[in-house]
Amino acid sequence: MPPSASRPYSIKIFLPHGDPDGLRVIGKSNWTGTGVVFNRTAYQEAAKRPEITKTGVYILVGPSEDSSLPTVYIGEGDPIKPRLDSHYAGKDFWTWAVFFTAADGSLNKAHVKHLECRLVELAKAAKQANLDNVQTPQPPTLAEAELADTESFLADMLGIFPLLGLSVFEARAATARGKTMLFLKGTDIEAQGYESSRGFVVRKGSQAKKQTVPSYPDGTANLRNDLIRQEVLIKQNDTYAFSQDYVFNSPSLAASIVLGRNTNGRTKWKDKSGKTLKELQTSEANQEATP
């Protein structure tokens, strides 16, 4: 399901304590949902919020050991507070969290079970995080109208996550239609990609070098190992191939993964006429600056 970013909308962020790095309450135009974002160190403040006593869904986020991808745990609670109390005491990995409830109390146990199931499903498909969930939740049976309403609630959540720096639920950044396709060629490999609002997308079927150079940066090597482990990169004869579209933070990171060495993606990715991404961006900037 795509996020609800295809239509204009506004996000409201309320800072109850006046601290932009502290607890935040998130609202969205024409939406009954409410999100509460907080650092682990501010959990005692979050635990006093009235929203935490309602039925809802939550995501715990933290760094991963031996991995460049974040670790996330997705859960639901009816109400939320006992579940988060348990995780505050028993789960050490998370450094911040967000939970969502309905301001009008319209979410019930079946609704949040569905949201939990769908978020786990989306995170597994995107492969942008390490899931701490041991068991895969089973979807509840919902009436057609309830299912539609719950999927609409999910779409609104997905439109908020990237603004919180949580981009782990979308496998595709955007359609490639209308994008300038870029190519990267190396010895025995070729990759295709394009720029999107979320980053640089390497397309399914692109190839990557099997070997890396000794000077390969540790962070990039860890990400490459993550992609191999999650089968985003799969062995194909003497190379790797991308099994799905994958979003990288920058064209340079994408190029470094493809080539197995540190490189400048803005000079390596080229369009079909041979112009580099840097040249294309410079040309666009000059055109916009011309009155």
C-alpha positions in Angstrom: 0.0 0.0 0.0 1.5 3.4 -0.9 1.5 6.1 1.7 -1.1 8.9 1.5 1.5 11.3 0.0 -0.3 11.5 -3.3 -2.5 14.3 -2.0 -1.5 17.4 -0.1 -1.8 17.2 3.7 -0.5 18.9 6.8 1.2 17.5 9.8 0.8 19.1 13.3 3.5 18.5 15.9 2.8 19.6 19.4 5.6 19.9 21.9 4.0 19.5 25.4 7.2 20.5 27.2 8.5 23.0 24.6 11.5 20.7 23.8 11.9 19.8 20.1 14.0 16.9 21.0 11.6 15.7 23.7 8.2 14.1 23.6 6.1 15.1 20.5 2.4 14.6 19.8 1.7 14.1 16.1 -1.6 14.9 14.3 -2.6 14.9 10.6 -5.2 16.9 8.7 -8.5 15.1 8.3 -7.4 12.2 10.5 -8.7 10.8 13.7 -5.3 9.3 14.7 -2.8 10.6 17.1 0.9 9.7 17.3 3.2 10.1 20.3 6.9 10.0 19.7 9.5 9.9 22.5 13.0 8.9 23.4 13.5 6.0 25.8 14.8 8.5 28.4 11.5 10.3 28.2 9.3 7.2 28.7 8.1 8.2 32.1 6.7 11.4 30.5 5.1 9.3 27.7 3.6 7.0 30.3 1.6 9.9 31.7 -0.1 10.7 28.4 -3.8 9.9 28.1 -3.2 8.4 24.7 -1.2 5.5 26.2 -4.2 4.2 28.0 -6.0 3.6 24.7 -5.9 0.7 22.2 -3.1 1.2 19.6 -0.1 0.1 17.7 3.6 0.9 18.4 7.1 0.7 17.0 10.3 0.5 19.0 13.4 1.7 17.2 17.1 1.3 18.0 20.6 0.5 16.5 21.6 -3.0 15.6 24.7 -4.9 16.7 26.9 -5.9 13.7 24.5 -4.3 11.3 24.0 -0.9 9.6 20.3 -1.3 9.5 18.1 -0.2 12.5 16.3 -2.8 14.7 12.6 -2.3 15.0 9.9 -4.1 17.0 6.2 -3.8 16.1 3.5 -4.5 18.5 0.0 -3.6 19.6 -1.8 -3.2 22.9 -5.3 -3.0 24.3 -4.3 -0.7 26.0 -0.8 0.2 25.0 0.7 1.1 28.4 1.2 -2.4 29.9 3.0 -3.6 26.7 5.3 -0.5 26.7 5.9 -0.9 30.4 7.1 -4.5 29.7 9.3 -3.4 26.9 10.8 -0.5 28.9 11.9 -3.1 31.5 12.7 -6.0 29.2 13.9 -4.8 25.8 17.3 -3.1 25.8 17.9 -2.3 22.1 15.4 0.5 21.5 16.3 4.2 21.9 13.1 5.8 20.8 9.5 4.8 20.0 6.2 5.9 18.5 2.7 4.7 19.1 -0.6 5.5 17.4 -4.1 5.6 18.8 -7.4 7.0 17.6 -8.5 10.2 19.2 -12.1 9.1 19.1 -11.4 5.7 20.5 -12.5 4.0 17.3 -9.6 1.5 17.2 -10.4 -1.9 18.8 -8.3 -5.0 19.4 -9.0 -6.5 15.9 -8.1 -3.2 14.2 -4.7 -2.9 15.9 -3.9 -6.6 15.3 -4.5 -5.9 11.6 -2.2 -2.8 11.8 0.5 -4.8 13.5 0.3 -7.6 11.0 0.5 -5.2 8.0 3.4 -3.3 9.4 5.4 -6.5 10.0 4.5 -7.6 6.5 5.6 -4.2 5.0 8.9 -4.2 7.0 9.8 -7.7 5.9 9.1 -6.8 2.3 11.1 -3.5 2.4 14.1 -5.1 4.1 15.3 -1.7 5.4 15.5 -2.9 9.1 16.2 -5.9 11.3 12.9 -7.1 12.9 13.0 -8.0 16.6 9.7 -9.7 16.3 10.2 -13.4 16.9 6.7 -14.5 15.8 4.7 -13.4 12.8 1.3 -12.0 13.9 -1.8 -13.5 12.2 -4.3 -11.2 10.6 -7.7 -11.0 12.3 -11.0 -11.3 10.3 -12.5 -7.9 9.7 -15.7 -6.9 7.9 -15.2 -5.2 4.5 -16.0 -1.7 5.8 -13.7 -2.2 8.9 -10.9 -3.4 6.7 -11.2 -0.4 4.5 -11.2 2.0 7.4 -8.2 0.3 9.0 -6.2 0.3 5.8 -7.0 4.0 5.5 -5.6 4.5 9.0 -2.5 2.6 8.0 -2.0 4.8 4.9 -2.0 7.9 7.1 0.6 6.3 9.4 2.8 5.5 6.5 2.6 9.1 5.4 3.9 10.2 8.8 6.7 7.7 9.3 9.2 9.3 6.9 8.8 12.6 8.7 9.9 10.9 11.9 13.0 9.5 10.2 11.5 6.0 10.0 11.6 4.8 6.4 11.6 1.1 7.0 8.1 0.2 5.6 8.4 1.1 1.9 10.0 -1.3 -0.5 9.6 1.1 -3.4 10.4 4.8 -3.2 8.2 5.8 -6.1 7.3 4.7 -9.6 10.1 5.0 -12.1 7.7 6.6 -14.6 8.9 10.1 -15.6 12.3 9.6 -13.9 15.6 10.0 -15.7 17.1 6.5 -15.8 20.7 6.3 -14.9 23.2 3.6 -15.6 26.4 2.4 -14.0 28.8 0.0 -15.8 31.7 -1.9 -14.4 33.7 -5.0 -15.4 31.1 -7.6 -16.1 28.3 -5.7 -14.3 25.6 -3.2 -15.1 23.1 -1.4 -12.8 20.2 0.9 -13.4 18.7 3.5 -11.0 17.0 6.8 -10.5 16.6 9.5 -8.0 13.5 9.7 -5.8 12.3 11.8 -2.9 13.5 9.1 -0.5 16.9 8.6 -2.0 18.6 6.8 -4.8 16.8 3.7 -6.1 18.7 0.8 -7.6 16.3 -1.2 -9.8 15.5 -4.9 -9.5 17.8 -7.0 -11.8 20.8 -4.6 -11.4 24.1 -6.4 -10.9 26.7 -5.8 -8.2 30.3 -6.9 -7.9 30.8 -10.1 -5.9 34.2 -9.1 -4.5 35.0 -5.9 -2.5 38.4 -4.1 -2.2 40.4 -4.3 1.0 39.9 -0.6 1.7 36.1 -1.0 1.6 34.6 1.2 4.4 33.3 -0.9 7.4 29.9 0.8 7.3 29.3 0.1 3.6 30.6 -3.5 4.1 28.1 -4.0 6.9 25.2 -2.7 4.7 26.3 -5.0 1.9 26.3 -7.9 4.3 22.8 -6.9 5.4 21.6 -6.9 1.8 23.1 -10.3 1.2 21.7 -11.8 4.4 18.2 -10.4 3.6 18.5 -11.7 0.0 18.2 -8.2 -1.6 21.5 -9.2 -3.2 21.4 -12.8 -4.5 24.2 -14.8 -6.1 24.0 -14.9 -9.9 27.0 -16.7 -11.5 30.0 -14.5 -10.8 28.0 -11.5 -9.6 25.2 -10.5 -7.3 21.8 -9.3 -8.6 19.2 -7.1 -6.9 16.1 -9.1 -6.2 14.0 -6.0 -5.7 14.1 -2.2 -6.1 16.2 -0.9 -3.2 16.5 2.7 -1.8 19.8 4.1 -0.7 20.5 7.3 1.1 22.7 8.6 -1.7 23.9 7.8 -5.2 27.4 7.3 -3.9 26.3 4.7 -1.4 24.4 2.9 -4.1 27.4 3.0 -6.5 29.7 1.8 -3.7 27.4 -1.2 -3.1 27.3 -2.0 -6.8 31.0 -1.6 -7.4 32.4 -3.1 -4.2 34.5 0.0 -3.5 34.1 3.5 -2.3 33.2 5.8 -5.1 31.5 9.1 -6.1 28.1 8.2 -7.4 27.4 11.6 -8.8 30.2 11.0 -11.4 29.6 7.2 -11.9 25.8 7.2 -12.6 25.2 8.4 -16.1 22.1 8.8 -18.4 21.8 7.0 -21.7 23.7 9.9 -23.5 26.6 9.6 -21.1 26.0 12.7 -19.0 26.8 12.1 -15.3 24.4 12.7 -12.5 26.5 15.7 -11.5 26.3 17.2 -14.9 22.5 16.7 -15.0 22.1 18.3 -11.7 24.3 21.2 -12.6 22.4 21.8 -15.8 19.0 21.7 -14.0 20.3 24.2 -11.4 21.5 26.6 -14.1 18.2 26.4 -15.9 16.3 27.2 -12.7 18.7 30.1 -12.1 18.2 31.6 -15.5 15.4 34.3 -15.4 
